[in-house]
Amino acid sequence: MAPVGPFSFVKEVLPLPLNSTSPPPRLFDGTTRLYLAYVCPYAQRIWITRNYKGLQEDIELVAIDLRDRPAWYKEVYPENKVPSLEHNNEVKGGSVNLIKFINTHFEGPTLLPDDPEKQTFAEELLSYSDYFTKTVFASVLLKEDNISTDAGSAPSLTRSRLIRQPNGIPRSFLLTPRGSLGSLEIKETAVQIKIPQSYSALNNNI
């Protein structure tokens, strides 16, 4: 089925999260499914990717209750984490890998720049983004009294990576042509909307 178009405002009825009492969907029946938790920033990255590429009718959402997750989900995806993607009788995981997979295997606007040098730089920042997410969320979202050294230095390290852009490429290059959304924006949007106001404790490091 053709994608409905980027940034399409498709009114979508979100399925209720499945818990330990919920039966599984009809697994491996040819349907492509995104298993996610609505509150998980890693899963939100793939959810945003799906919607941006206009794949609401091509990738079905299956919400999982992480506090009471169904036992059958571990059989679907042995790591028992979200997000995961059921496609062509296989289940894949990892938010960065899934962004890349959906970008290359489904129709819709590309999420990476065409220029090889920019792609290399984008890959570096994509990889660093996971470090940033893990260290900041560990200190901020878990409300640690003393912010770890890694979490405190994460914003400065991010800035240094942006400053070291090849050939003086401006920050705006991270947006793919014509101001469309890129993979880096997708990753960081999902992170930033989940960081509470206490994130301001790290701002002194920027």
C-alpha positions as a printed Julia matrix, in Angstrom:
206×3 Matrix{Float64}:
  0.0     0.0    0.0
  1.33    3.43  -0.92
  2.29    5.7    1.98
 -0.21    8.34   2.92
  2.45   11.06   2.72
  4.91   12.74   5.11
  3.46   14.64   8.05
  0.0    13.4    7.05
 -2.49   14.23   9.73
 -4.17   10.85   9.65
 -6.63   10.47  12.48
 -5.51    7.23  14.03
 -7.22    5.38  16.84
 -4.39    4.15  19.02
 -4.75    0.58  20.28
 -4.86   -0.01  24.0
 -1.67   -1.46  25.5
 -1.66   -5.24  25.75
 -0.95   -6.74  29.17
 -0.44  -10.18  30.69
 -4.08  -11.08  30.14
 -4.16  -10.05  26.48
 -4.02  -12.61  23.68
 -1.33  -12.1   21.02
 -2.08  -10.73  17.57
 -2.04  -13.11  14.61
  1.73  -13.4   14.49
  3.66  -13.77  11.25
  0.59  -13.48   9.06
  2.23  -11.06   6.65
  1.3    -7.95   8.64
  4.1    -5.55   9.5
  3.8    -4.6   13.16
  5.58   -2.1   15.36
  5.63   -3.22  18.99
  6.03   -0.2   21.23
  5.19    1.47  24.5
  3.76    4.93  24.05
  5.86    6.35  26.89
  9.19    4.9   25.74
 11.41    7.47  23.96
 13.24    4.72  22.05
  9.93    3.39  20.71
  8.74    6.93  19.99
 11.61    7.32  17.53
 10.22    4.52  15.38
  6.66    5.71  15.83
  7.69    9.17  14.57
  9.61    7.57  11.69
  6.57    5.52  10.7
  4.25    8.5   10.78
  6.64   10.86   9.04
  7.11    8.46   6.14
  3.33    8.1    5.89
  3.27    4.4    6.78
  0.3     4.42   9.12
 -1.54    1.98   6.87
  1.53   -0.18   6.25
  2.84   -0.66   9.79
  0.35   -1.68  12.46
  0.89   -0.5   16.02
  0.9    -3.02  18.84
  1.19   -1.31  22.21
  2.76   -3.2   25.1
  2.19   -2.5   28.78
  5.75   -2.54  30.11
  4.58   -2.84  33.72
  2.5    -5.9   32.97
  3.85   -7.15  29.68
  2.34  -10.28  28.12
  4.39  -13.46  28.39
  3.96  -14.19  24.69
  5.87  -11.05  23.74
  9.15  -12.63  24.87
  8.5   -15.39  22.35
  8.0   -12.77  19.65
 11.11  -10.81  20.61
 13.37  -12.69  23.08
 14.99   -9.49  24.36
 11.51   -8.57  25.65
 12.09   -4.88  24.98
 10.46   -2.22  22.84
 10.61   -1.18  20.11
 10.62   -4.15  17.79
  9.38   -4.56  14.25
  7.71   -7.67  12.83
  8.28   -7.73   9.08
  8.54  -10.56   6.53
  8.34  -13.22   9.25
 11.24  -11.7   11.17
 11.38   -9.49  14.26
 14.08   -6.84  14.53
 14.91   -4.48  17.37
 17.07   -1.51  18.32
 15.76    1.98  17.68
 18.69    3.18  15.54
 18.67    0.0   13.46
 14.91    0.24  12.99
 15.08    3.87  11.85
 17.65    2.85   9.22
 15.66   -0.26   8.23
 12.39    1.61   7.75
 14.18    4.39   5.92
 15.67    2.0    3.35
 12.96   -0.67   3.07
  9.78    1.41   2.94
  8.51    4.16   0.68
  8.41    7.75   1.8
 10.86   10.64   2.19
 14.44    9.81   3.05
 15.7    10.53   6.55
 19.38   11.01   5.73
 21.16   13.6    3.55
 22.44   12.49   0.14
 25.95   13.87   0.58
 28.34   11.06   1.74
 30.26   13.39   4.08
 27.07   14.54   5.72
 25.92   10.94   6.03
 29.13   10.03   7.86
 28.7    12.92  10.27
 25.05   12.04  10.79
 26.03    8.45  11.61
 28.48    9.7   14.24
 25.83   11.83  15.9
 23.25    9.05  15.7
 25.63    6.73  17.53
 26.46    9.38  20.14
 22.77   10.1   20.67
 22.31    6.76  22.43
 25.13    7.56  24.85
 23.55   10.95  25.53
 20.12    9.41  26.09
 21.3     6.69  28.44
 23.49    8.91  30.61
 21.06   11.81  30.88
 18.0     9.65  31.49
 19.83    7.66  34.16
 20.48   10.82  36.18
 17.53   13.04  35.33
 14.57   10.75  34.86
 15.57    8.57  37.78
 15.89   11.78  39.82
 19.34   11.08  41.18
 20.39   13.5   43.87
 23.88   13.8   42.42
 24.02   14.0   38.65
 26.7    11.68  37.34
 29.85   13.05  35.71
 28.86   11.47  32.4
 25.38   13.0   32.49
 26.72   16.4   33.46
 29.22   16.41  30.59
 26.81   15.03  27.96
 25.52   18.46  26.77
 29.07   19.79  26.41
 30.11   16.72  24.45
 27.11   17.15  22.19
 28.05   20.76  21.55
 31.65   19.79  20.75
 30.44   17.29  18.19
 28.28   19.89  16.52
 31.17   22.37  16.48
 33.39   19.77  14.79
 31.18   19.65  11.73
 33.03   18.89   8.48
 33.83   21.85   6.24
 31.89   24.26   8.43
 28.56   22.65   7.56
 25.85   24.64   9.39
 23.64   22.99  11.97
 20.69   23.22   9.6
 22.19   20.51   7.4
 20.82   17.95   9.82
 17.45   18.67   8.31
 17.04   16.83   5.04
 16.25   18.94   1.94
 13.48   21.53   2.02
 13.24   21.55   5.79
 11.89   18.02   6.07
 12.53   15.88   9.1
 15.76   13.88   9.38
 16.76   10.84  11.4
 18.67   12.96  13.93
 15.68   15.18  14.56
 13.5    12.11  15.02
 15.85   10.66  17.62
 16.32   13.84  19.58
 12.66   14.88  19.45
 11.71   11.66  21.19
 14.37   12.27  23.83
 13.77   15.95  24.5
 10.0    15.72  24.94
 10.53   13.18  27.71
 13.14   15.06  29.73
 11.4    16.87  32.59
 12.04   20.37  33.83
 14.73   19.03  36.14
 16.89   18.75  33.0
 17.72   22.38  33.69
 20.16   21.05  36.26
 22.41   20.12  33.35
 22.13   23.43  31.53
 25.09   24.94  33.35
 27.27   22.59  31.38
 26.15   23.96  28.0
